[in-house]
Amino acid sequence: MLSCHHCATLWKEVKDHDRCGRCGARLHVRKPDSVNRTWAFLIAACIMYVPANTLPVMTTASLLGEQPDTIMSGIIYFWVSGSWILALIVFIASFLVPLFKLAALILLLITAQRGSNWRLLQRAKLYRLVEVTGRWSMLDVFVVTLLAGLVQIKGFATVYAGAGIAAFAAVVVLTMLASLSFDPRLTWDANEKESRKRA
């Protein structure tokens, strides 16, 4: 039995590379070229992580001039002004979560490539956690978009997105593509090989 990776329909008595009768996609026993695709998306995400944190994500233009803000300068501003909860939320969602996803995917890939039996169940749970947290990283992009719309309507100042927000959105999308490209069954392959040797 094979499950379609696009529409999740389960098909009986089909072969690898047959077409799905529901959506027409090719059926695969495993995600094709999983390791190479995941590494490609992951390396691109790591590269984009640097400008996402160093370039301004938002620039506020008013009568007093322009004020560019990076993710960290925004967090520091919220912290200094007494909005500790908001600073903590932005720090976790915009800085720690993307970093956690990159580190987790690198760990999953390296252990899968080495055929490691180390903490198989925890690695499977880690992959599920990476998938669940994927969309929450877009919080920063939504905040900047919302601020740009609201501030321009009021007319006090003009807020527009900087180059950093595009890099940040690229990191989020690339890590989501990396987690989608990774085949979680690779984690259990080493365990299956070990079981066959014992048998």
N, C-alpha and C positions, 0 to 999 in steps of 0.2 A: 504494500500500500504506500502511496506517495501523496504528500500534501502539497498543494500549490502554494508557492511563496508569495503570490500576489493576492489571491482571493481566499486562501486557506481552505479550499475545497479538498476533501480527502477522496482519492481515487484508488480503486481496487484493480488489480491485474493490469497495471500500466508499467512501462519501462522508462528508464532514464532518457530524457530528451523528447518524450512524447509531448503532445500539446494538451493543455487543460481544456476540457470540453465546455467549461463555463466562461473563462476569460481569454482563452487562446494563448496564454503564456506557456513557455517551455517548462516542463517538469524536471526537477533535479533531485537526486537522492541527497546531495549535499549542496550548499551554496557554492557556486562555481568560483574558483580562484579566490577563496575567502581570505587567506592569510595575506596575499599580495595586495588585494584591494583595501583591506583594513589598514595595512601599513601605509599605503599611499595616502589615504584620507587622514590617518593619524599624524603622519609627518607634516602634511599640509596644515593641519590644525595647530600643531606645535609651532610652526613658523608664523602663523597668523596670530598666535597668542601674544607675541611680543608687541606688534603694533597695536593690538587691541588694548593693551595696558599702558602703552606709552603715548599714543596719539590721543588728542582730545575727542571725547565722545559727544560733547555738546558745547556749543559756544553761545553765550548770552550777549547780545548787543543792545546797549541802552544809550542814553544821552551821555553817560559817563565814560563810555568806551566799550570795548569787547573783553569778555572774560571766558577764555577757554578752560574747560574742565575735563580731566581724565577720570577714569573710574576711581582711582585712589584719592585724587583731590576732592572728589565728591563725597567719598566716605569720610575723609578727614574733616570736611566742612560740616557734615551732619554730626559728627562726634563732638567737635568743638562747640557747635551751637546748641548742644544739649539733646539732640535727637538720637540718643544712643541706640534705641530699638531699630530705627530706620537705617542707621549706619551699619548695624549688625546684619540686618536683612540684606542690604545691598552688598556688603562684604561677602556674605555666605553665597548669595545667588550669583553674583557677578565675578567673584574672584576665586573662592574656594571650590564651588561646584565644577566649573570648567577644568580647574587644575586637578581635582579629584577624578573626573572622567578621563582625562588624558593619562594620569598615572595608573588608573584601574585598567584601562584598555591596553596599555603597554605591558602591564603585569600579566594580563590574560593572554596576550599574544605570545610573549616570551615563554611562559609556562606551557602553552599549547604546542609551540614549535619544538620545545625540548622534550615533549612527551612526559611531563612531570606528573607524578601521582600526588603531589603536595596539596592538601586541603581541597579536594575535588568539590565537595558540597558547598564549602564557603566560596569557592571561585564561581560556581553556578549561581549562587545567591548574589554575588558581587555583580555578575553580568546583568541579572534582572534589575538590580538597583541602578546600574548605569542607564538601562533602558527607560526606567521610570523617571529618573531625574533629567532626562534629555531636554524636555520642553521647558522646564522651569528656568533654564539658563537664559531664556529669551526675555526675562523680566526687565533687564536693563534696556533692551531695544524698545519694549512697550512703553517704559517710563519716559524715555526721550521723545518718542513719537507723541505721547499724550501731552507732555510739557510743551512741545513745539506747537501743537494745535491750540492749547489753552492760552498760552502766553500771547500768541499772535492775535487771538481773538480779543483779549483785553486791551491790547495796544500799548501797554506800559513798556514793554521791551520785546525784542525779537529773539527767539530761541531757535537755533537750527543745528541739525545733527552734524557732527564732525566726521573725519575719516576713521576715527577709532571705532565708531559704532558699526561701520561696515565691516571692519576687521573682526569685531566682536561677534557680529551676526554670522560671519564666515566660520569662526571657531565653533559656534553652536551647531551650525548646519553640518560642518565637516565631522564633528564628533558624533552627531546623530547618524550620519552616513557610515561612519566607521563601525558603530555598534550594530547597525543593520547589516553590514557586510560580514561581520564576524559570525562564524558558525559555532554556536555554543557546544555542539556535539564534539568539537575538537578537544574540549576539556576532558571528555570521558574516553577518548580513544586509547590513551595510555592504560587506563584501567581495564579496558576490553582486551588489549594485547597481553596484559599481565594475567588475566583470567584464562586466556587461551593457552598460555605457557604452562600454567598450573594444571590445566586439563590434559 
